[in-house]
């Protein structure tokens, strides 16, 4: 299974990729929202882990654009403790969300 991991914090990307690979996923890492969209256009992913606060294009907009053409499961990974009204309004088809990992390998 292929997973896209999009986060601008390199250490979080490393941790998420390591866990995903340990579970047998083939991982692709994006470090900003535009890079995530570029990969999404080229590769068919089975699931996407997406940070909310990324440069170039934020996670809300990335998810919104993905939803225009795909129902791939999207899990938002965020350091934000509470969801804003914007998140609830924008991500009505969001599969799940979780807090970003705070420990390193």
C-alpha positions as CSV (number, residue, x, y, z in Angstrom):
1,X,0.0,0.0,0.0
2,X,1.2,3.5,-0.8
3,X,1.0,6.3,1.7
4,X,1.8,10.0,1.2
5,X,3.2,11.8,4.3
6,X,3.1,15.5,4.0
7,X,4.6,17.7,6.8
8,X,7.1,20.5,6.8
9,X,8.8,19.3,9.9
10,X,11.6,16.9,8.9
11,X,11.7,15.0,12.2
12,X,7.9,14.3,12.1
13,X,8.3,13.1,8.5
14,X,11.0,10.7,9.6
15,X,9.0,9.3,12.5
16,X,5.8,8.9,10.5
17,X,7.7,7.3,7.6
18,X,9.5,4.9,9.9
19,X,6.3,3.7,11.5
20,X,4.5,3.4,8.2
21,X,7.4,1.4,6.6
22,X,7.6,-0.9,9.6
23,X,3.9,-1.7,8.9
24,X,4.7,-2.4,5.3
25,X,3.6,0.8,3.6
26,X,5.5,2.3,0.7
27,X,6.1,5.9,1.7
28,X,6.4,9.1,-0.2
29,X,7.3,12.3,1.7
30,X,6.3,15.8,0.8
31,X,7.6,18.8,2.7
32,X,5.0,21.4,1.7
33,X,1.5,21.5,0.4
34,X,2.4,22.1,-3.2
35,X,4.8,19.2,-3.2
36,X,2.0,17.0,-1.7
37,X,-0.3,18.0,-4.6
38,X,2.3,17.4,-7.2
39,X,2.9,13.8,-5.8
40,X,-0.9,13.3,-5.6
41,X,-1.3,14.1,-9.3
42,X,1.4,11.5,-10.2
43,X,0.9,8.6,-7.8
44,X,-2.2,6.8,-6.7
45,X,-2.1,6.7,-2.9
46,X,-4.1,4.4,-0.6
47,X,-4.0,6.8,2.3
48,X,-2.6,10.3,3.0
49,X,-1.3,11.8,6.2
50,X,-1.4,15.5,5.9
51,X,-0.2,18.3,8.2
52,X,-2.4,21.3,8.6
53,X,0.2,24.1,8.8
54,X,2.5,23.8,5.8
55,X,4.2,26.4,3.6
56,X,3.1,27.2,0.0
57,X,-0.3,25.5,0.3
58,X,-1.8,24.7,3.8
59,X,-3.3,21.3,4.6
60,X,-6.8,22.6,4.5
61,X,-6.4,23.7,0.9
62,X,-4.5,20.5,-0.1
63,X,-7.4,18.4,1.3
64,X,-10.0,20.5,-0.4
65,X,-8.2,20.1,-3.8
66,X,-7.8,16.3,-3.3
67,X,-11.5,16.0,-2.6
68,X,-12.3,17.4,-6.0
69,X,-11.0,14.3,-7.7
70,X,-10.6,11.6,-5.0
71,X,-12.1,9.9,-1.9
72,X,-8.7,8.6,-0.8
73,X,-8.6,8.5,3.1
74,X,-7.0,11.6,4.5
75,X,-5.8,11.8,8.1
76,X,-4.8,15.2,9.2
77,X,-1.8,15.3,11.5
78,X,-1.6,18.5,13.4
79,X,0.0,20.2,16.4
80,X,-3.2,22.2,16.9
81,X,-5.1,21.1,19.9
82,X,-8.5,22.3,18.8
83,X,-10.2,22.3,15.3
84,X,-11.3,25.6,14.0
85,X,-14.6,26.3,12.3
86,X,-12.7,26.6,9.1
87,X,-11.5,23.0,9.5
88,X,-15.0,21.7,10.2
89,X,-16.3,23.6,7.2
90,X,-13.5,22.8,4.8
91,X,-12.9,19.2,5.7
92,X,-16.4,17.7,5.8
93,X,-15.2,14.6,4.1
94,X,-12.1,14.2,6.3
95,X,-11.5,10.6,7.2
96,X,-9.7,11.3,10.6
97,X,-7.3,13.6,12.4
98,X,-4.6,13.0,15.0
99,X,-2.0,15.0,17.0
100,X,1.5,15.2,15.6
101,X,4.0,12.8,17.3
102,X,6.1,14.6,19.9
103,X,8.8,12.0,20.4
104,X,11.6,11.1,18.1
105,X,13.1,7.7,17.1
